[in-house]
Amino acid sequence: MGAMIDGGAEVRILCEERCGSTDLDVAALAARVGRDYSLIGRRCRCRITPGCAGWNHFYYLHGVFRPLWSDADLARWSSQRLAAMHRQ
């Protein structure tokens, strides 16, 4: 995150359930988790809309917003989602 702050990067958070999106305050998050923390391959439960059960994904602005995850991350998240659905 330190390099993102130093470079003035913009990061957007988008809910997979399409409840909304918001810009991330990168400096505020780095103050909580440290400048060495990485958003690559990470997601978190939706905090955009209260009560939403979706997951938030991070996008990095580099000309256009680009996802901060790999195909392997997406496959892992899909497997976790399917496993959770089968447990219900």
Secondary structure, DSSP 8 states (H G I E B T S, - for coil): -HHHHHTT--EEEEETT-S-EEEE-HHHHHHHH-TT---TT-EEE--SSTT---EEEEEEESSSEEES--HHHHHHHHHHHHHHHHH-
